[in-house]
C-alpha cells in the first residue's frame, strides 16, 4: 500500500507540473497553424544544404510544435518546395529548439542550466548533420512515400498531376489540417487534406473570417490536447511505476555507468514516446540516479525518435529512410552524450 501511495503521489506531481506547458504548447501550435503564411517563409529558405539544415533546425522558433505536430508541418514544407535538408532539420529539431520547450526544460532543470544549453546545442548539431546527409539524396522519389512524391513541387513529372489532384481535394476535403490528427477514425486512412499543397491550404484558411479561424484554433487545440494529454498521462504513469517498482539496485547500476546509463535512457526515450513539451519533467525524476549525459540522451533523442513518431514519419518517408534517420540520430546522440559523461562527471 505504501508503494502504491508513493507511486500515485509521484504520478500526480509529474502530471501537475507538466500540464500547463502542454496546454500552452497546444494553443501556440494551433494559433501558428492558421495565422502564419508559409509561402513567405518558404521563399526565404536557403538552398545551400548545410545552411538550409541549420535554418530548418531554427524554424521551430516560428513553429513551436512537438513531435506530434512537426510531421504534418514538415510534409507541407516538402510539398511547397522547401529543400530536403530544411525539412529534415525542422523535423528533428523543432520539437526541442523552440521557446516553449526551452522554457519547460529550464523550469525543470533550474539547478542544472548546462542541461538546458546542451539540449539545444546537441539538437541543433544533430538535426543539421542529418539534414546535410539527406541532402545528398537528389531524387526524393527514392526516399519519400509515393503518395507524397506526386505532390512535391520540384518533382517535374508530378506538377501537372499534383495541380489536378489539389483541385479535386480542395473541392471535397475539409479545410482543417489538425497537426496531430491526420490519421482519423481508427481506420489508418490518411486524410486527403493532409496531402494538399501548402499553398492551397494557406489560401483556403487565410480566406476565412477571423471568427471561423478562432473556432478552428479551438477545435484543433481540443483535439490535440485530447491526444497529447493521453500520452502525458501514460508517460507519467510509466515514470512513476519505474521509480516505485523497479529494483533500486538495478536503477543505480544502470544509471551510474557512463555507457549503460545512456543506452538505457535512449531505449526509454523511444519506448515512452512522451511529448517534448513535458519530457523534461519526466527526465527530472531520474536526475538523482542517472548521469547528466544520459538525461541529455533522453531529452535530445526522445523528441526526434520515438515509437509514435515512427508511424508519423512513415507517412512521409519510406521505411529504409526512416531507419537511416533513426540510426544516424541515435549514433550522434550517443557520441555527444558519452563525451559529456566522460569529461564532465
C-alpha positions in Angstrom: 0.0 0.0 0.0 2.9 2.3 0.8 4.4 1.8 -2.7 1.0 2.4 -4.3 0.7 5.7 -2.4 4.2 6.8 -3.3 3.6 5.9 -7.0 0.3 7.8 -7.1 1.9 10.9 -5.5 4.8 10.9 -8.0 2.3 10.4 -10.8 0.2 13.4 -9.8 3.3 15.6 -9.2 4.6 14.9 -12.7 1.2 15.5 -14.2 0.5 18.8 -12.4 4.0 20.1 -13.2 3.8 19.3 -16.9 0.1 20.1 -17.8 0.5 23.9 -18.1 3.3 23.5 -20.6 1.3 21.1 -22.6 -1.7 23.5 -22.7 0.5 26.4 -23.8 2.2 24.3 -26.5 -1.0 23.1 -28.0 -2.6 26.5 -28.1 0.5 28.2 -29.6 0.9 25.5 -32.2 -2.8 25.9 -33.2 -2.5 29.7 -33.5 0.5 29.5 -35.7 -1.1 26.8 -37.9 -3.7 29.2 -39.0 -2.1 32.7 -38.8 1.3 32.3 -40.4 1.7 32.5 -44.2 4.0 29.6 -45.0 4.6 30.8 -48.6 6.6 33.8 -47.4 8.6 31.6 -45.1 9.4 29.1 -47.9 10.6 31.8 -50.3 13.3 32.8 -47.9 14.7 29.4 -47.2 18.4 29.0 -48.2 19.3 26.5 -50.9 22.8 25.7 -49.5 22.5 22.2 -47.9 24.4 22.9 -44.7 22.9 26.4 -44.2 19.5 25.1 -45.1 19.6 22.3 -42.5 20.7 24.8 -39.8 17.9 27.3 -40.7 15.4 24.5 -40.8 16.5 23.5 -37.4 15.8 27.0 -36.1 12.4 27.3 -37.7 11.0 25.7 -34.5 11.1 29.2 -33.0 8.4 30.2 -35.5 6.5 26.8 -35.5 6.9 25.6 -31.9 5.3 22.2 -32.3 6.0 19.0 -30.5 6.9 15.7 -32.3 3.2 15.1 -32.7 2.8 18.2 -34.8 6.1 18.6 -36.6 5.5 15.8 -39.1 2.4 17.4 -40.8 4.3 20.8 -41.0 7.4 19.2 -42.4 5.2 17.4 -45.0 3.6 20.7 -46.1 7.1 22.3 -46.3 8.3 19.5 -48.6 5.2 19.8 -50.8 5.7 23.5 -51.0 9.2 23.0 -52.5 11.4 23.5 -49.5 14.8 21.8 -49.9 15.1 18.4 -48.1 17.7 19.5 -45.5 15.5 22.3 -44.4 12.5 19.9 -43.9 14.7 17.3 -42.2 16.3 19.9 -39.9 12.9 21.1 -38.9 11.5 17.6 -38.4 14.3 16.7 -35.9 14.9 20.0 -34.2 11.5 21.8 -34.0 10.2 19.7 -31.1 13.2 20.7 -29.0 14.5 24.0 -30.3 11.5 26.2 -29.6 10.8 28.7 -26.8 8.1 26.6 -25.1 10.3 23.5 -24.7 13.3 25.6 -23.7 11.2 27.3 -21.0 9.9 23.9 -19.8 13.4 22.5 -19.6 14.6 25.5 -17.7 11.7 25.1 -15.3 12.6 21.5 -14.6 16.4 21.9 -14.5 17.0 25.3 -12.9 19.8 23.8 -10.8 21.5 22.3 -13.9 21.5 25.1 -16.5 24.0 23.2 -18.6 21.3 20.6 -19.3 19.2 23.3 -20.9 22.0 24.7 -23.0 23.4 21.4 -24.1 20.0 20.1 -25.1 19.5 22.9 -27.5 23.1 22.7 -28.9 23.1 19.0 -29.4 19.6 19.0 -31.0 20.8 21.7 -33.4 24.0 19.9 -34.3 22.3 16.5 -34.8 19.4 18.0 -36.9 21.9 20.0 -39.0 24.2 17.0 -39.7 21.3 14.6 -40.5 19.7 17.2 -42.8 23.0 17.7 -44.6 23.4 13.9 -45.0 19.9 13.6 -46.5 20.7 16.5 -48.9 22.9 14.1 -50.8 19.8 12.3 -52.0 18.8 14.3 -55.0 15.9 12.1 -56.2 13.3 12.3 -53.4 11.2 9.6 -55.0 13.7 7.1 -53.6 13.1 8.1 -50.0 9.5 9.6 -49.8 6.2 7.7 -50.0 4.7 7.5 -53.5 1.5 9.2 -52.3 3.6 12.2 -51.2 6.0 12.2 -54.2 3.2 13.0 -56.6 2.6 16.3 -54.8 6.2 17.6 -54.3 6.7 20.8 -56.3 10.2 20.1 -57.5 9.3 16.8 -59.0 8.8 18.0 -62.6 6.9 14.8 -63.7 4.3 15.4 -61.0 3.5 19.0 -61.4 0.5 18.7 -63.7 -0.8 15.7 -61.7 -0.4 17.5 -58.4 -2.2 20.5 -59.7 -5.2 18.4 -60.8 -5.3 16.5 -57.5 -5.1 19.6 -55.5 -8.3 21.0 -57.2 -10.1 17.7 -56.6 -9.1 17.6 -53.0 -10.0 21.2 -52.4 -13.5 20.6 -53.7 -14.1 17.7 -51.4 -11.9 17.8 -48.3 -12.4 19.8 -45.1 -10.0 22.7 -44.7 -8.9 22.0 -41.2 -5.4 20.4 -41.0 -5.0 19.2 -37.5 -1.3 19.0 -36.7 -1.5 15.8 -34.6 -4.6 14.1 -36.0 -4.3 13.5 -39.7 -5.0 9.8 -39.2 -8.6 9.7 -38.2 -11.4 7.3 -37.4 -9.1 4.4 -36.3 -9.0 3.0 -39.8 -5.5 4.0 -40.7 -6.7 6.2 -43.6 -4.7 9.3 -44.2 -6.7 12.5 -44.6 -6.6 13.8 -48.1 -6.4 17.4 -46.8 -3.1 16.4 -45.2 -1.8 15.8 -48.7 -2.9 19.2 -50.1 -0.1 21.5 -51.2 0.7 24.1 -48.6 -0.2 27.0 -50.9 -3.7 25.5 -51.3 -4.1 25.0 -47.5 -2.8 28.5 -46.7 -5.0 30.2 -49.2 -8.0 28.2 -48.0 -7.6 29.0 -44.4 -6.5 32.6 -45.0 -9.8 33.4 -46.7 -11.8 32.5 -43.7 -13.2 35.2 -41.3 -11.4 35.7 -38.0 -14.2 34.1 -36.0 -14.0 30.9 -38.1 -10.2 30.9 -37.7 -10.6 31.2 -33.9 -13.1 28.4 -33.9 -10.8 26.2 -35.9 -8.0 27.0 -33.5 -10.1 26.0 -30.5 -11.3 22.8 -32.2 -7.7 21.9 -33.2 -6.4 22.7 -29.6 -9.1 20.4 -28.0 -8.3 17.6 -30.4 -4.5 17.8 -29.9 -4.9 18.2 -26.1 -7.1 15.1 -26.0 -4.4 13.0 -27.8 -1.3 14.5 -26.2 -2.9 14.6 -22.8 -3.4 10.8 -23.0 0.3 10.4 -23.9 1.2 12.6 -21.0 -0.9 10.5 -18.5 0.6 7.3 -19.8 4.2 8.7 -19.7 3.7 10.0 -16.2 2.3 6.6 -15.0 5.3 4.8 -16.6 7.8 7.1 -14.9 6.1 6.7 -11.5 5.9 2.9 -11.9 9.5 2.6 -12.9 10.6 4.7 -9.9 8.4 2.7 -7.4 8.6 -0.9 -8.8 12.0 -1.2 -10.4 14.6 -2.6 -8.0 16.7 0.3 -6.6 19.9 -1.6 -7.2 19.1 -2.1 -10.9 18.3 1.6 -11.4 21.5 2.6 -9.6 23.6 0.2 -11.6 22.2 1.3 -14.9 22.3 5.0 -14.0 25.8 5.1 -12.7 27.6 3.7 -15.8 28.7 6.3 -18.4 27.6 3.9 -21.3 24.9 1.8 -19.7 23.0 4.9 -18.5 23.0 6.4 -22.0 21.8 3.2 -23.6 19.1 2.7 -21.0 17.8 6.3 -21.5 17.9 6.0 -25.3 15.7 2.9 -25.1 13.4 4.5 -22.6 13.0 7.7 -24.7 12.0 5.6 -27.7 9.6 3.4 -25.7 7.9 6.0 -23.6 7.3 8.4 -26.5 6.4 11.3 -24.2 5.8 14.8 -25.7 8.8 17.1 -25.8 6.7 19.8 -24.2 6.7 17.8 -20.9 9.5 15.3 -21.2 11.9 17.4 -19.1 9.7 16.7 -16.0 9.8 13.0 -16.8 13.7 13.1 -17.0 13.8 15.1 -13.8 12.5 12.1 -11.9 15.7 10.2 -12.9 18.1 13.1 -12.1 19.3 11.7 -8.8 20.2 8.3 -10.1 21.3 8.8 -13.7 24.2 10.6 -15.2 23.9 14.0 -16.9 24.8 12.6 -20.2 22.0 10.0 -20.0 19.5 12.7 -19.1 20.6 14.6 -22.2 20.3 11.5 -24.3 16.7 11.2 -23.2 15.9 14.9 -23.8 17.7 15.0 -27.2 16.8 11.7 -28.7 13.2 11.3 -27.5 11.7 14.2 -29.4 13.5 13.1 -32.6 12.7 9.4 -32.5 10.0 7.5 -30.6 7.5 4.8 -31.2 4.6 7.1 -32.0 6.9 9.1 -34.3 7.7 6.0 -36.4 4.1 5.9 -37.6 4.0 9.6 -38.3 7.3 9.6 -40.2 6.2 6.7 -42.3 3.5 9.0 -43.7 6.4 10.9 -45.3 9.4 8.6 -45.8 9.8 5.0 -46.8 10.9 2.6 -44.1 14.5 2.4 -45.2 14.8 6.2 -45.0 13.2 6.2 -41.5 15.7 3.6 -40.4 18.6 5.6 -41.5 17.1 8.7 -39.9 16.8 6.9 -36.6 20.2 5.3 -36.8 22.2 8.4 -37.6 20.3 10.5 -34.9 20.8 7.7 -32.3 24.6 7.3 -33.0 25.2 11.1 -32.9 23.2 11.4 -29.7 25.2 8.6 -28.1 28.5 10.1 -29.2 27.8 13.6 -27.9 26.3 12.5 -24.6 29.1 10.0 -24.0 31.6 12.9 -24.3 29.6 14.7 -21.6 29.7 11.7 -19.3 33.4 11.0 -19.8 34.6 14.6 -19.4 32.1 16.4 -17.2 31.2 13.9 -14.5 
